[in-house]
Amino acid sequence: MKTIKFKANGADIAELEAERDAMKPWATLGRGCLIESRVNGCGDVDGVTLQDAAIDLGLLEYVTVDKPCGDRCQCADYYGPDEWPTRCLRLSALGKEMP
Ligand SMILES: [Zn+2]
């Protein structure tokens, strides 16, 4: 059976749909931040609330590490010297695929 590819302004519809689907968790996270800010009288968005939402959306994930993972990671500052191995929160594969 022949597959019919639809195009919109020269772009493949399937590719556009895949890009839209990849953006959906980020859009949901942004919407959640806006709602959180408005609930707080247009105030700051709580970092833990934002982090938990990103985990729920699959954008961040915990990875077990045996040692501090680098200069840009907060796990070295957050955990004491006797708390290794520990879990470090990182962008998931989904989180890294932002189009
Ligand atoms: Zn780390």
Residues whose N, C-alpha, C, O or C-beta is under 5 A from the ligand:
A	BS01	ZN	C69 C73 Q74 C75 C88
